[in-house]
Amino acid sequence: MTLGEKIYTLRKQAGLSQEALAEKLEVSRQAVSKWETDRAVPEPDKLLALSDCFQVPLDRLMRPEEPADPAPKAPAAGKKRSWGLWLCLAGVVGLVIWAALTAFLPEPGLADSAAITLDGNGIFCGLCLGAVLLGFLRMRKDD
């Protein structure tokens, strides 16, 4: 909020017209109008008079206002979702690679059996499936 907007808002809250405020500050109505439209800035003594008139600290008039209620930190949730997505994608890519290697480079005797054993193939497949599941759960938890 600009200084002019603050002067306008405070004047309206005080129930004063531009002319009434101008009389209190011993300036012209046009001066108040220029302040409120940010076409001019009050002199330091007039800023002090405005502060006294509206009973607000000079600091409140001069400093830009911070947002009243800062938004919650959404990037943290976005990072969690991103990690879940990456974990899920890594698991799917691992499963595709495992399936391709199993289909195109069969080991002797592997073609006879479709069973997944606890050798390297089975452990790798389990880790990939776990990554997909954990990634999916992580993404769902953040919703």
N, CA, C and O atoms as a DFTB+ gen file, in Angstrom:
572 C
 N C O
     1  1       0.847      -1.167       0.000
     2  2       0.000       0.000       0.000
     3  2       0.896       1.235       0.000
     4  3       1.822       1.340       0.804
     5  1       0.618       2.151      -0.892
     6  2       1.434       3.363      -0.999
     7  2       1.069       4.341       0.112
     8  3       0.058       4.184       0.797
     9  1       1.914       5.349       0.271
    10  2       1.645       6.383       1.267
    11  2       0.312       7.059       0.970
    12  3      -0.487       7.288       1.878
    13  1       0.071       7.377      -0.298
    14  2      -1.184       8.018      -0.673
    15  2      -2.391       7.169      -0.323
    16  3      -3.388       7.686       0.182
    17  1      -2.314       5.874      -0.584
    18  2      -3.415       4.976      -0.248
    19  2      -3.638       4.930       1.253
    20  3      -4.779       4.864       1.711
    21  1      -2.557       4.963       2.024
    22  2      -2.682       4.956       3.485
    23  2      -3.350       6.240       3.970
    24  3      -4.221       6.199       4.839
    25  1      -2.945       7.377       3.412
    26  2      -3.557       8.651       3.817
    27  2      -5.048       8.623       3.491
    28  3      -5.877       9.016       4.311
    29  1      -5.380       8.160       2.300
    30  2      -6.788       8.082       1.889
    31  2      -7.581       7.188       2.843
    32  3      -8.649       7.573       3.319
    33  1      -7.057       6.001       3.118
    34  2      -7.746       5.045       3.982
    35  2      -7.925       5.603       5.386
    36  3      -9.009       5.506       5.960
    37  1      -6.870       6.185       5.941
    38  2      -6.951       6.737       7.295
    39  2      -7.919       7.920       7.348
    40  3      -8.651       8.084       8.324
    41  1      -7.922       8.732       6.312
    42  2      -8.849       9.865       6.266
    43  2     -10.284       9.378       6.245
    44  3     -11.131       9.906       6.965
    45  1     -10.568       8.366       5.417
    46  2     -11.919       7.819       5.338
    47  2     -12.337       7.190       6.673
    48  3     -13.477       7.346       7.111
    49  1     -11.407       6.480       7.309
    50  2     -11.711       5.859       8.600
    51  2     -12.006       6.912       9.662
    52  3     -12.828       6.693      10.552
    53  1     -11.338       8.046       9.566
    54  2     -11.562       9.136      10.524
    55  2     -12.826       9.926      10.186
    56  3     -13.253      10.778      10.964
    57  1     -13.424       9.645       9.028
    58  2     -14.635      10.346       8.634
    59  2     -14.392      11.789       8.232
    60  3     -15.254      12.648       8.419
    61  1     -13.213      12.054       7.679
    62  2     -12.857      13.417       7.283
    63  2     -12.922      13.560       5.764
    64  3     -12.633      12.622       5.021
    65  1     -13.305      14.742       5.328
    66  2     -13.212      15.073       3.909
    67  2     -11.801      15.574       3.636
    68  3     -11.048      15.877       4.562
    69  1     -11.453      15.658       2.365
    70  2     -10.139      16.214       2.020
    71  2     -10.025      17.641       2.549
    72  3      -8.970      18.046       3.036
    73  1     -11.097      18.388       2.453
    74  2     -11.080      19.781       2.906
    75  2     -10.892      19.865       4.417
    76  3     -10.143      20.712       4.904
    77  1     -11.570      18.990       5.162
    78  2     -11.441      19.005       6.629
    79  2     -10.020      18.639       7.053
    80  3      -9.458      19.242       7.967
    81  1      -9.449      17.642       6.377
    82  2      -8.071      17.264       6.692
    83  2      -7.117      18.399       6.337
    84  3      -6.185      18.693       7.085
    85  1      -7.350      19.024       5.211
    86  2      -6.499      20.136       4.781
    87  2      -6.523      21.268       5.812
    88  3      -5.484      21.857       6.113
    89  1      -7.700      21.568       6.350
    90  2      -7.806      22.618       7.371
    91  2      -7.010      22.251       8.614
    92  3      -6.305      23.090       9.174
    93  1      -7.123      20.986       9.050
    94  2      -6.386      20.553      10.248
    95  2      -4.878      20.679      10.055
    96  3      -4.151      21.022      10.987
    97  1      -4.414      20.397       8.836
    98  2      -2.974      20.404       8.570
    99  2      -2.476      21.741       8.029
   100  3      -1.281      21.928       7.801
   101  1      -3.406      22.658       7.830
   102  2      -3.092      23.978       7.298
   103  2      -2.418      23.893       5.926
   104  3      -1.379      24.504       5.672
   105  1      -3.058      23.106       5.054
   106  2      -2.624      22.988       3.658
   107  2      -3.874      23.119       2.794
   108  3      -4.990      23.189       3.309
   109  1      -3.680      23.150       1.502
   110  2      -4.827      23.233       0.600
   111  2      -5.443      21.853       0.379
   112  3      -4.789      20.830       0.581
   113  1      -6.705      21.839      -0.038
   114  2      -7.366      20.582      -0.364
   115  2      -6.657      19.901      -1.521
   116  3      -6.594      18.672      -1.573
   117  1      -6.120      20.686      -2.452
   118  2      -5.397      20.136      -3.592
   119  2      -4.144      19.392      -3.143
   120  3      -3.774      18.377      -3.733
   121  1      -3.489      19.901      -2.091
   122  2      -2.301      19.222      -1.566
   123  2      -2.677      17.834      -1.051
   124  3      -1.981      16.855      -1.318
   125  1      -3.788      17.760      -0.308
   126  2      -4.247      16.461       0.211
   127  2      -4.580      15.531      -0.953
   128  3      -4.248      14.346      -0.921
   129  1      -5.236      16.070      -1.980
   130  2      -5.577      15.278      -3.150
   131  2      -4.325      14.724      -3.825
   132  3      -4.294      13.559      -4.221
   133  1      -3.300      15.553      -3.956
   134  2      -2.041      15.101      -4.584
   135  2      -1.363      14.030      -3.743
   136  3      -0.787      13.088      -4.286
   137  1      -1.425      14.167      -2.403
   138  2      -0.827      13.153      -1.536
   139  2      -1.536      11.813      -1.729
   140  3      -0.895      10.768      -1.845
   141  1      -2.868      11.862      -1.761
   142  2      -3.649      10.630      -1.842
   143  2      -3.504       9.931      -3.195
   144  3      -3.673       8.716      -3.288
   145  1      -3.198      10.679      -4.218
   146  2      -3.010      10.080      -5.544
   147  2      -1.533       9.851      -5.867
   148  3      -1.182       9.510      -6.997
   149  1      -0.687      10.039      -4.880
   150  2       0.760       9.819      -4.997
   151  2       1.413      10.703      -6.063
   152  3       2.429      10.333      -6.651
   153  1       0.827      11.856      -6.302
   154  2       1.448      12.821      -7.215
   155  2       2.374      13.756      -6.458
   156  3       3.133      14.509      -7.068
   157  1       2.316      13.715      -5.124
   158  2       3.198      14.521      -4.281
   159  2       3.360      13.792      -2.949
   160  3       2.548      12.943      -2.581
   161  1       4.431      14.148      -2.239
   162  2       4.712      13.563      -0.925
   163  2       4.674      14.687       0.103
   164  3       5.244      15.753      -0.129
   165  1       4.014      14.463       1.230
   166  2       3.971      15.505       2.259
   167  2       5.370      15.825       2.780
   168  3       6.247      14.962       2.819
   169  1       5.560      17.072       3.175
   170  2       6.826      17.471       3.793
   171  2       6.928      16.788       5.151
   172  3       5.912      16.363       5.701
   173  1       8.147      16.672       5.709
   174  2       8.317      15.960       6.980
   175  2       7.419      16.489       8.106
   176  3       6.866      15.700       8.871
   177  1       7.268      17.810       8.215
   178  2       6.418      18.331       9.291
   179  2       4.953      17.948       9.073
   180  3       4.217      17.752      10.040
   181  1       4.528      17.841       7.824
   182  2       3.151      17.428       7.526
   183  2       2.964      15.929       7.785
   184  3       1.886      15.491       8.187
   185  1       4.017      15.155       7.552
   186  2       3.946      13.724       7.883
   187  2       3.741      13.538       9.383
   188  3       2.935      12.711       9.809
   189  1       4.474      14.313      10.179
   190  2       4.291      14.248      11.634
   191  2       2.880      14.674      12.017
   192  3       2.265      14.067      12.893
   193  1       2.365      15.711      11.369
   194  2       1.014      16.175      11.654
   195  2      -0.017      15.102      11.267
   196  3      -0.997      14.904      11.986
   197  1       0.194      14.412      10.141
   198  2      -0.689      13.319       9.742
   199  2      -0.657      12.190      10.771
   200  3      -1.693      11.626      11.124
   201  1       0.530      11.874      11.240
   202  2       0.699      10.842      12.249
   203  2      -0.080      11.200      13.513
   204  3      -0.763      10.352      14.087
   205  1       0.023      12.449      13.940
   206  2      -0.698      12.907      15.133
   207  2      -2.207      12.929      14.889
   208  3      -2.985      12.509      15.746
   209  1      -2.614      13.418      13.726
   210  2      -4.030      13.543      13.391
   211  2      -4.730      12.187      13.386
   212  3      -5.834      12.052      13.914
   213  1      -4.092      11.193      12.794
   214  2      -4.700       9.871      12.691
   215  2      -4.325       8.951      13.853
   216  3      -4.811       7.824      13.943
   217  1      -3.460       9.438      14.737
   218  2      -2.992       8.682      15.902
   219  2      -2.404       7.332      15.503
   220  3      -2.748       6.285      16.053
   221  1      -1.510       7.399      14.529
   222  2      -0.779       6.206      14.090
   223  2       0.711       6.538      14.123
   224  3       1.082       7.694      13.924
   225  1       1.554       5.568      14.366
   226  2       2.991       5.830      14.338
   227  2       3.444       6.272      12.951
   228  3       2.916       5.811      11.939
   229  1       4.398       7.144      12.914
   230  2       4.949       7.616      11.643
   231  2       5.473       6.435      10.826
   232  3       5.391       6.421       9.597
   233  1       6.000       5.473      11.519
   234  2       6.518       4.266      10.866
   235  2       5.429       3.569      10.043
   236  3       5.698       3.076       8.948
   237  1       4.219       3.530      10.564
   238  2       3.116       2.883       9.842
   239  2       2.800       3.624       8.548
   240  3       2.442       3.002       7.548
   241  1       2.926       4.917       8.560
   242  2       2.680       5.691       7.350
   243  2       3.767       5.483       6.308
   244  3       3.480       5.360       5.117
   245  1       5.003       5.445       6.754
   246  2       6.130       5.474       5.827
   247  2       6.572       4.116       5.299
   248  3       7.036       4.020       4.162
   249  1       6.438       3.080       6.090
   250  2       6.924       1.763       5.654
   251  2       5.890       1.040       4.800
   252  3       4.688       1.150       5.039
   253  1       6.370       0.299       3.800
   254  2       5.428      -0.520       3.025
   255  2       4.852      -1.596       3.943
   256  3       5.553      -2.144       4.794
   257  1       3.586      -1.883       3.759
   258  2       2.947      -2.882       4.612
   259  2       3.316      -4.275       4.158
   260  3       3.432      -4.551       2.964
   261  1       3.498      -5.153       5.136
   262  2       3.711      -6.563       4.867
   263  2       2.340      -7.203       4.687
   264  3       1.358      -6.683       5.217
   265  1       2.238      -8.300       3.965
   266  2       0.954      -8.972       3.864
   267  2       0.441      -9.347       5.248
   268  3       1.207      -9.806       6.095
   269  1      -0.843      -9.154       5.476
   270  2      -1.437      -9.395       6.794
   271  2      -1.279     -10.848       7.223
   272  3      -0.936     -11.119       8.374
   273  1      -1.521     -11.769       6.326
   274  2      -1.431     -13.187       6.648
   275  2      -0.625     -13.877       5.564
   276  3      -1.170     -14.274       4.534
   277  1       0.688     -14.021       5.796
   278  2       1.489     -14.641       4.751
   279  2       0.984     -16.050       4.450
   280  3       0.564     -16.783       5.345
   281  1       1.036     -16.401       3.189
   282  2       0.559     -17.716       2.764
   283  2       1.429     -18.808       3.365
   284  3       2.631     -18.614       3.545
   285  1       0.837     -19.948       3.676
   286  2       1.646     -21.048       4.190
   287  2       2.691     -21.465       3.167
   288  3       2.514     -21.276       1.963
   289  1       3.754     -22.020       3.651
   290  2       4.857     -22.386       2.774
   291  2       4.476     -23.586       1.922
   292  3       4.645     -24.738       2.323
   293  1       3.966     -23.294       0.754
   294  2       3.560     -24.342      -0.167
   295  2       4.742     -25.083      -0.786
   296  3       4.608     -26.264      -1.107
   297  1       5.913     -24.426      -0.969
   298  2       7.007     -25.164      -1.587
   299  2       7.411     -26.419      -0.828
   300  3       7.880     -27.377      -1.441
   301  1       7.239     -26.440       0.506
   302  2       7.604     -27.635       1.259
   303  2       6.740     -28.807       0.818
   304  3       7.243     -29.912       0.615
   305  1       5.434     -28.567       0.670
   306  2       4.547     -29.632       0.209
   307  2       4.899     -30.012      -1.224
   308  3       4.848     -31.184      -1.596
   309  1       5.255     -29.015      -2.020
   310  2       5.641     -29.280      -3.400
   311  2       6.893     -30.136      -3.472
   312  3       7.006     -31.003      -4.339
   313  1       7.834     -29.898      -2.567
   314  2       9.058     -30.701      -2.543
   315  2       8.744     -32.137      -2.182
   316  3       9.295     -33.068      -2.770
   317  1       7.841     -32.323      -1.197
   318  2       7.478     -33.687      -0.812
   319  2       6.817     -34.403      -1.986
   320  3       7.114     -35.563      -2.272
   321  1       5.920     -33.693      -2.655
   322  2       5.252     -34.293      -3.808
   323  2       6.272     -34.612      -4.886
   324  3       6.193     -35.653      -5.539
   325  1       7.235     -33.707      -5.071
   326  2       8.263     -33.924      -6.074
   327  2       9.077     -35.169      -5.741
   328  3       9.377     -35.974      -6.622
   329  1       9.435     -35.325      -4.464
   330  2      10.189     -36.520      -4.072
   331  2       9.370     -37.780      -4.321
   332  3       9.894     -38.786      -4.800
   333  1       8.089     -37.719      -3.995
   334  2       7.231     -38.871      -4.236
   335  2       7.150     -39.206      -5.714
   336  3       7.194     -40.376      -6.095
   337  1       7.033     -38.180      -6.549
   338  2       6.965     -38.388      -7.994
   339  2       8.260     -38.998      -8.515
   340  3       8.231     -39.944      -9.302
   341  1       9.393     -38.460      -8.080
   342  2      10.682     -38.988      -8.533
   343  2      10.889     -40.433      -8.075
   344  3      11.418     -41.256      -8.822
   345  1      10.476     -40.730      -6.865
   346  2      10.614     -42.081      -6.342
   347  2       9.742     -43.049      -7.146
   348  3      10.168     -44.151      -7.492
   349  1       8.527     -42.618      -7.432
   350  2       7.604     -43.431      -8.228
   351  2       8.164     -43.659      -9.635
   352  3       8.153     -44.782     -10.139
   353  1       8.651     -42.591     -10.262
   354  2       9.221     -42.715     -11.606
   355  2      10.452     -43.618     -11.627
   356  3      10.627     -44.413     -12.549
   357  1      11.296     -43.493     -10.615
   358  2      12.492     -44.338     -10.543
   359  2      12.101     -45.812     -10.433
   360  3      12.723     -46.673     -11.054
   361  1      11.068     -46.096      -9.638
   362  2      10.598     -47.478      -9.509
   363  2      10.050     -48.020     -10.822
   364  3      10.320     -49.164     -11.185
   365  1       9.286     -47.205     -11.531
   366  2       8.717     -47.637     -12.814
   367  2       9.821     -47.871     -13.836
   368  3       9.794     -48.868     -14.558
   369  1      10.785     -46.968     -13.904
   370  2      11.905     -47.136     -14.838
   371  2      12.680     -48.410     -14.503
   372  3      13.068     -49.161     -15.398
   373  1      12.901     -48.645     -13.218
   374  2      13.589     -49.870     -12.801
   375  2      12.826     -51.123     -13.214
   376  3      13.420     -52.100     -13.670
   377  1      11.502     -51.088     -13.051
   378  2      10.694     -52.246     -13.453
   379  2      10.731     -52.469     -14.966
   380  3      10.780     -53.612     -15.422
   381  1      10.708     -51.393     -15.739
   382  2      10.781     -51.517     -17.195
   383  2      12.131     -52.109     -17.596
   384  3      12.189     -52.999     -18.444
   385  1      13.198     -51.629     -17.001
   386  2      14.532     -52.169     -17.308
   387  2      14.601     -53.645     -16.909
   388  3      15.122     -54.464     -17.666
   389  1      14.084     -53.987     -15.738
   390  2      14.095     -55.377     -15.267
   391  2      13.303     -56.275     -16.221
   392  3      13.744     -57.373     -16.563
   393  1      12.123     -55.793     -16.649
   394  2      11.301     -56.599     -17.560
   395  2      11.998     -56.785     -18.909
   396  3      11.968     -57.872     -19.486
   397  1      12.627     -55.711     -19.407
   398  2      13.306     -55.803     -20.700
   399  2      14.479     -56.775     -20.621
   400  3      14.662     -57.615     -21.501
   401  1      15.263     -56.653     -19.568
   402  2      16.410     -57.561     -19.433
   403  2      15.966     -59.002     -19.256
   404  3      16.596     -59.918     -19.785
   405  1      14.902     -59.203     -18.527
   406  2      14.405     -60.563     -18.312
   407  2      13.853     -61.146     -19.611
   408  3      14.034     -62.332     -19.889
   409  1      13.182     -60.317     -20.401
   410  2      12.571     -60.814     -21.637
   411  2      13.594     -61.050     -22.741
   412  3      13.512     -62.034     -23.475
   413  1      14.560     -60.137     -22.852
   414  2      15.490     -60.231     -23.989
   415  2      16.804     -60.919     -23.671
   416  3      17.508     -61.351     -24.583
   417  1      17.142     -61.028     -22.419
   418  2      18.383     -61.713     -22.048
   419  2      18.083     -62.807     -21.018
   420  3      18.539     -62.731     -19.878
   421  1      17.330     -63.802     -21.416
   422  2      16.988     -64.847     -20.441
   423  2      18.211     -65.671     -20.053
   424  3      19.068     -65.975     -20.882
   425  1      18.266     -66.013     -18.806
   426  2      19.329     -66.907     -18.325
   427  2      18.907     -68.335     -18.620
   428  3      17.717     -68.608     -18.775
   429  1      19.832     -69.216     -18.696
   430  2      19.445     -70.617     -18.948
   431  2      18.519     -71.107     -17.838
   432  3      18.813     -70.955     -16.652
   433  1      17.422     -71.685     -18.236
   434  2      16.477     -72.227     -17.256
   435  2      15.450     -71.204     -16.797
   436  3      14.444     -71.591     -16.202
   437  1      15.660     -69.914     -17.046
   438  2      14.727     -68.889     -16.586
   439  2      13.466     -68.894     -17.431
   440  3      12.382     -68.591     -16.933
   441  1      13.598     -69.234     -18.703
   442  2      12.439     -69.246     -19.589
   443  2      11.432     -70.317     -19.179
   444  3      10.242     -70.183     -19.464
   445  1      11.890     -71.378     -18.514
   446  2      11.005     -72.450     -18.097
   447  2      10.142     -72.048     -16.910
   448  3       9.085     -72.638     -16.689
   449  1      10.577     -71.051     -16.143
   450  2       9.871     -70.693     -14.918
   451  2       9.563     -69.207     -14.902
   452  3      10.417     -68.384     -15.230
   453  1       8.342     -68.868     -14.519
   454  2       7.947     -67.460     -14.401
   455  2       8.018     -67.004     -12.948
   456  3       7.601     -65.890     -12.634
   457  1       8.531     -67.831     -12.071
   458  2       8.570     -67.500     -10.646
   459  2       9.672     -66.480     -10.367
   460  3      10.754     -66.533     -10.953
   461  1       9.378     -65.570      -9.476
   462  2      10.374     -64.594      -9.036
   463  2      10.999     -65.147      -7.761
   464  3      10.302     -65.399      -6.777
   465  1      12.291     -65.332      -7.784
   466  2      12.974     -65.890      -6.629
   467  2      13.697     -64.790      -5.873
   468  3      13.737     -63.646      -6.325
   469  1      14.254     -65.121      -4.749
   470  2      14.963     -64.139      -3.936
   471  2      16.431     -64.025      -4.318
   472  3      17.285     -63.793      -3.464
   473  1      16.710     -64.183      -5.557
   474  2      18.067     -63.914      -6.030
   475  2      18.124     -62.429      -6.384
   476  3      17.265     -61.670      -5.935
   477  1      19.078     -62.001      -7.149
   478  2      19.236     -60.593      -7.510
   479  2      18.032     -60.029      -8.246
   480  3      17.636     -58.884      -8.030
   481  1      17.441     -60.868      -9.142
   482  2      16.270     -60.416      -9.883
   483  2      15.096     -60.118      -8.956
   484  3      14.454     -59.074      -9.076
   485  1      14.826     -61.011      -8.057
   486  2      13.691     -60.849      -7.149
   487  2      13.876     -59.656      -6.214
   488  3      12.929     -58.913      -5.953
   489  1      15.087     -59.477      -5.717
   490  2      15.356     -58.348      -4.819
   491  2      15.214     -57.031      -5.567
   492  3      14.623     -56.083      -5.049
   493  1      15.754     -56.965      -6.790
   494  2      15.661     -55.743      -7.584
   495  2      14.198     -55.419      -7.912
   496  3      13.779     -54.265      -7.823
   497  1      13.438     -56.428      -8.286
   498  2      12.027     -56.238      -8.598
   499  2      11.276     -55.754      -7.354
   500  3      10.440     -54.855      -7.447
   501  1      11.562     -56.334      -6.214
   502  2      10.924     -55.918      -4.959
   503  2      11.251     -54.474      -4.599
   504  3      10.382     -53.725      -4.153
   505  1      12.510     -54.087      -4.796
   506  2      12.898     -52.699      -4.515
   507  2      12.186     -51.718      -5.446
   508  3      11.752     -50.649      -5.018
   509  1      12.070     -52.089      -6.716
   510  2      11.369     -51.212      -7.667
   511  2       9.905     -51.072      -7.316
   512  3       9.362     -49.968      -7.336
   513  1       9.253     -52.189      -6.993
   514  2       7.849     -52.139      -6.592
   515  2       7.670     -51.327      -5.305
   516  3       6.708     -50.570      -5.169
   517  1       8.597     -51.490      -4.372
   518  2       8.549     -50.704      -3.130
   519  2       8.696     -49.216      -3.400
   520  3       8.014     -48.399      -2.781
   521  1       9.590     -48.857      -4.329
   522  2       9.783     -47.449      -4.677
   523  2       8.515     -46.864      -5.290
   524  3       8.126     -45.741      -4.969
   525  1       7.877     -47.622      -6.166
   526  2       6.626     -47.152      -6.780
   527  2       5.566     -46.946      -5.697
   528  3       4.895     -45.914      -5.668
   529  1       5.419     -47.921      -4.815
   530  2       4.415     -47.836      -3.759
   531  2       4.701     -46.668      -2.809
   532  3       3.800     -45.888      -2.501
   533  1       5.937     -46.546      -2.348
   534  2       6.283     -45.441      -1.447
   535  2       6.109     -44.083      -2.112
   536  3       5.624     -43.138      -1.490
   537  1       6.504     -43.986      -3.371
   538  2       6.328     -42.728      -4.097
   539  2       4.865     -42.364      -4.228
   540  3       4.489     -41.207      -4.042
   541  1       4.034     -43.347      -4.547
   542  2       2.600     -43.109      -4.678
   543  2       2.004     -42.675      -3.338
   544  3       1.232     -41.717      -3.281
   545  1       2.362     -43.377      -2.263
   546  2       1.848     -43.024      -0.934
   547  2       2.299     -41.625      -0.519
   548  3       1.539     -40.881       0.101
   549  1       3.523     -41.274      -0.856
   550  2       4.048     -39.937      -0.519
   551  2       3.261     -38.847      -1.246
   552  3       2.939     -37.809      -0.668
   553  1       2.957     -39.095      -2.515
   554  2       2.181     -38.111      -3.278
   555  2       0.760     -38.007      -2.745
   556  3       0.214     -36.906      -2.672
   557  1       0.155     -39.117      -2.375
   558  2      -1.221     -39.102      -1.853
   559  2      -1.281     -38.428      -0.492
   560  3      -2.258     -37.745      -0.186
   561  1      -0.262     -38.608       0.322
   562  2      -0.220     -38.017       1.673
   563  2      -0.213     -36.493       1.590
   564  3      -0.786     -35.832       2.456
   565  1       0.416     -35.928       0.577
   566  2       0.532     -34.475       0.441
   567  2      -0.731     -33.838      -0.082
   568  3      -0.864     -32.617      -0.002
   569  1      -1.660     -34.597      -0.610
   570  2      -2.921     -34.036      -1.106
   571  2      -3.817     -33.739       0.020
   572  3      -4.931     -33.258      -0.188
